[in-house]
Amino acid sequence: MQQIIKFLQKYRYFILFLLLEFTAIAFTIQSHSYHSSKFVNSANSITGGIYKKANTINQFFNLEIENQRLLEENTRLKNILSQKRIQPDIPYNTIIDTTLYFQSYNYVSAKIYTNSYTKRNNVLLINKGSKDGIQSEMGIVNSKGIIGVTKSISKNYSTIISILNKHTKINVKSKKEDHFGTLAWNGKDYRTVQLQDLPRQANIKIGDTIITGGKSTIFPEGELVGTIKDFEIENNTFKTINITLFNDMSSLSNVNIIQNLHKKEIQLLEATNDE
Amino acid sequence: MNNFIIQNTILFIVLVLLQVLILNNINLFGYLNPYIYIIFVILYPLRKEKGSFLFLSFLLGLSIDFFLNSGGINAAATLFIAYFRLSILTYILRKSDFDYQLFNVNSLPFGKSITFIFLLTFIHSLIIYTLEYFSFNDFFDIIKKTAFSTIFTVTMIYFIIILFTKKR
């Protein structure tokens, strides 16, 4: 007993060091696995509050770019509206039948507080949380394309795993064909991401537009991603396909969160199929 | 003693805020950010009793991690250099017994103090980038980023120490 106490006393700093170091490594390993919920994240009132304060200053610096982007988006939406199909005249009897409308997605606006696009694993913080109906695994887009998927949610804030992260695997396809692939990032350049697992039958060219595939409940089909920059073919299969993003991931401000209104129903159906 | 606690608490908070609000947005050449907050480890006085120092260093790293969503990367790296600070110092000065109370980085000759800061920063950056990438495939990226980040950080830390600490 005496010996043990002596030993502990002699090596107490080393033991403290090992204990804390293992804690830190455990947090790190946890952060590298996509499925475990993280303890260390910035979606809490202290870090979120500080970032919120800092953002009130920062947002002035990109007001101009952001206004330009919103203006472009408005123009695009107005153009879509003006393409409305010519309807047969029903002058006195306008029928609004709600069963003709089928809404599957709901968009919520949010503001990005932090963006660390120089890191290997990018995580963003936004100003919407469980209070606003945000849940884990919801897609984040802006008018230029996809940005990421929500992860940790607190009452007022949520963190987003950006597409510039080791763990994002997003289902995408080429705009003109229905061959699906997976979007991933190799950590080199924040303007370029990689398309993987595209079947070799796919007929792609440089400059083709890549959009989301809509195979998951996170993103609807047709959200913009980017264009094909270059690709290599080895043994008849695609080796690396580089994609230039439409979004400038280094300057993001206002985004939309996509809520899938049929997520529960789809997941329930998939769960019963598995049995 | 009380003065000492207040001073270091303020330093702690200022360093965390400085790091997360300003320094992490520098992005020199598109990806370089200096890790100035480890100046806490460099400047914290040497004591026989190391427990509180180790715990504070861990806490400092973890605070940064909370802001950056990086798991425990900064905590692990900062704690590591905090634990090996004394060993590195004795190695550089080549003597095992020196006056703990009077030690100050400023009082060291230029070559020795810069080696001390360099070694701590290098180990810190290496651990950070290794844990961040977490794969051997990116070995060259890790080395490249560690090298540039170390140079940048050492330069900034050295100037801060010259400008903001009292010379004895």
HADDOCK unambig.tbl for C-alpha pairs under 7 A between the chains (distance, minus, plus):
assign (segid A and resid 13 and name CA) (segid B and resid 50 and name CA) 6.77 0.50 0.50
assign (segid A and resid 13 and name CA) (segid B and resid 51 and name CA) 6.19 0.50 0.50
assign (segid A and resid 17 and name CA) (segid B and resid 54 and name CA) 7.00 0.50 0.50
assign (segid A and resid 17 and name CA) (segid B and resid 83 and name CA) 6.90 0.50 0.50
assign (segid A and resid 21 and name CA) (segid B and resid 76 and name CA) 5.46 0.50 0.50
assign (segid A and resid 21 and name CA) (segid B and resid 79 and name CA) 6.87 0.50 0.50
assign (segid A and resid 24 and name CA) (segid B and resid 72 and name CA) 4.44 0.50 0.50
assign (segid A and resid 24 and name CA) (segid B and resid 73 and name CA) 6.80 0.50 0.50
assign (segid A and resid 24 and name CA) (segid B and resid 75 and name CA) 5.79 0.50 0.50
assign (segid A and resid 24 and name CA) (segid B and resid 76 and name CA) 5.08 0.50 0.50
assign (segid A and resid 25 and name CA) (segid B and resid 72 and name CA) 6.06 0.50 0.50
assign (segid A and resid 25 and name CA) (segid B and resid 76 and name CA) 6.41 0.50 0.50
assign (segid A and resid 27 and name CA) (segid B and resid 71 and name CA) 4.91 0.50 0.50
assign (segid A and resid 27 and name CA) (segid B and resid 72 and name CA) 4.82 0.50 0.50
assign (segid A and resid 28 and name CA) (segid B and resid 71 and name CA) 4.35 0.50 0.50
assign (segid A and resid 28 and name CA) (segid B and resid 72 and name CA) 4.56 0.50 0.50
assign (segid A and resid 28 and name CA) (segid B and resid 73 and name CA) 5.83 0.50 0.50
assign (segid A and resid 30 and name CA) (segid B and resid 71 and name CA) 6.99 0.50 0.50
assign (segid A and resid 31 and name CA) (segid B and resid 70 and name CA) 6.85 0.50 0.50
assign (segid A and resid 31 and name CA) (segid B and resid 71 and name CA) 4.94 0.50 0.50
assign (segid A and resid 40 and name CA) (segid B and resid 65 and name CA) 6.90 0.50 0.50
assign (segid A and resid 40 and name CA) (segid B and resid 66 and name CA) 5.30 0.50 0.50
assign (segid A and resid 40 and name CA) (segid B and resid 69 and name CA) 6.40 0.50 0.50
assign (segid A and resid 40 and name CA) (segid B and resid 71 and name CA) 5.57 0.50 0.50
assign (segid A and resid 41 and name CA) (segid B and resid 66 and name CA) 5.09 0.50 0.50
assign (segid A and resid 41 and name CA) (segid B and resid 67 and name CA) 6.96 0.50 0.50
assign (segid A and resid 41 and name CA) (segid B and resid 69 and name CA) 4.68 0.50 0.50
assign (segid A and resid 42 and name CA) (segid B and resid 66 and name CA) 5.21 0.50 0.50
assign (segid A and resid 42 and name CA) (segid B and resid 67 and name CA) 5.11 0.50 0.50
assign (segid A and resid 42 and name CA) (segid B and resid 68 and name CA) 6.89 0.50 0.50
assign (segid A and resid 42 and name CA) (segid B and resid 69 and name CA) 5.84 0.50 0.50
assign (segid A and resid 47 and name CA) (segid B and resid 67 and name CA) 5.95 0.50 0.50
assign (segid A and resid 118 and name CA) (segid B and resid 31 and name CA) 4.86 0.50 0.50
assign (segid A and resid 120 and name CA) (segid B and resid 132 and name CA) 6.52 0.50 0.50
assign (segid A and resid 120 and name CA) (segid B and resid 133 and name CA) 6.34 0.50 0.50
assign (segid A and resid 123 and name CA) (segid B and resid 69 and name CA) 6.49 0.50 0.50
